[in-house]
Amino acid sequence: MSTTTTADHPIDHAHDHPHGWERWLFATNHKDIGTLYLWFSFVMFLSGGVLALLIRAELFQPGLQLFRPEFFNQLTTMHGLVMIFGAIMPAFVGFANWMIPLQVGASDMAFARMNNFSFWLLPVGGLLLTGSFFSAGGATASGWTMYPPLSLQMGVGMDMTIFAVHVMGISSIMGAINIITTVLNMRAPGMTLMKMPMFCWTWLITAYLLIAVMPVLAGAVTMMLTDRHFGTTFFNAAGGGDPVMYQHIFWFFGHPEVYIMILPAFGIISQVVPAFSRKPLFGYASMVYATASIAILSFIVWAHHMFTTGMPITAQLFFMYATMLIAVPTGVKIFNWTATMWKGSLTFETPMLFAIGFIFVFTIGGFTGLILAVAPIDVQVQDTYYVVGHFHYVLVAGSLFALFSGYYYWSPKWTGFMYNETRGKIHFWNSIIWVNVTFFPMHFLGLAGMPRRYADYPAQFTDFNELTTIGAFLFGLSQVYFLFAVVLPQIRGGQKAAAKPWEGADGLEWTVPSPAPFHTFETPPLVK
């Protein structure tokens, strides 16, 4: 894609925006709001990581070491909620805020003030969520899925969690509306939908998913709230309700949610791999159609989380085949990335290392998921550590590695400085080694029958648990290293970044200076 900009002189509007705390509190600029999202998500990521390390510390040896089982269950529940709603989702929204206007040649997001509001709802939700630890009775301990009847018996921490989910859900819906409007209405002249960068495509489709499923979750937790306080019995079997109905409603949200957390990752990888292969993305159109088909199919696979609830065999067969079907468009993407690299002029800077790491570990996560799709096997390993290993391969080694890849790829454009390549590679190798040491043994634990969310276990599981705990602590330390050795030094200064630091990179974001000026594309660029 060749680009020409009508303005011959760089635009400097540094004088007309507020400074200090006002700049951030009243931010309407998409770059500032993107930065706020990224910092918020990183703080939540470290908080959720601390919860995970407390869980692993308890599981280092059999017997109750550190916590009461009730508190252990609070840790597992809050770890999941904080990581999903506080870390992974806001991080991708931060990337969307920063990059979508730059990639489509728009001056900003469509609804600037709504953008500000949708961000500031997040710290409120985050405080409600994490603050529930300090409520009477502590945080909720019903698992991140908040299944009744447990969730109906919890204390006030459960109510705080319900409100936090509402607040963060509203934030997600507003962000999604903003992204859809920006992508559909504010593209530069000449940029048709099929000329858009893949990151914009994956986010456009993700935004539709968010609008479709966040209200479903809101409905489920609202019914739970009325069951808890207003005498309804939607999910209370004693009053004729059905706890399994909650599972159906929850997973109708929950399965598209999995793709909400992975599709933007696919978009980032689809930007990074061609840049460092110095070739256009192989099969662009097939990538777009594969992304759309994943989104559509994600609505008809929800009950594969429920094979053990006593569903009829015909339903098991349907959900088993539908789940296997969704592996096809996902496999198309893996094939496209591999074909893009094939005979390319590859270099292995940190963004590319994380992208290749992503493809490798995400493929493992995909295969373990395919095994779980087989109903009779799923019945055996349901709610064991096999499932924990599987979804952490998809979400840690998947979503998180893609976020790191995107950070190393675009941060020169954000900060105006290059990161330290050696430190980036140290971060990568530590992350890829320890993520596998942490989560691969979990598959063996699960196959041997160790259930998840248990604070204690028989002695035969000790070795793999010790290995997993050591891996988890070293993986956590690698992310602290990322903060202090990569991010903070890069913000403070270093080698100046060129407008286009990567030789093979393509797209409008590389036509503006680094760091990207406060206002970009006031005159829309012409895309030829």
Secondary structure, DSSP 8 states (H G I E B T S, - for coil): --EE-S--S----GGGS--HHHHHHT--SHHHHHHHHHHHHHHHHHHHHHHHHHHHHHTTSSS--SS-HHHHHHHHHHHHHIIIIIIIHHHHHHHHHHHHHHHHT-SS-S-HHHHHHHHHHHHHHHHHHHHGGGSTT-S--STTTT-TTHHHH--HHHHHHHHHHHHHHHHHHHHHHHHHHHHHH---TT--GGGS-HHHHHHHHHHHHHHHHHHHHHHHHHHHHHHHHS---SS-GGGT--HHHHHHHHHHHHHHHHHHTTHHHHHHHHHHHHHHHTS--TTHHHHHHHHHHHHHHGGG-GGGG-GGG---HHHHHHHHHHHHHHHHHHHHHHHHHHHHHTT------HHHHHHHHHHHHHHHHHHHHHHHHSHHHHHHHTTBHHHHHHHHHHIIIIIIHHHHHHHHHHHHHHHSB---HHHHHHHHHHHHHHHHHHHHHHHHHHHTT-BSS-S---GGGHHHHHHHHHHHHHHHHHHHHIIIIIIHHHHH--SB--SS-STT--SGGGGS-SS--SS--SS--EE-
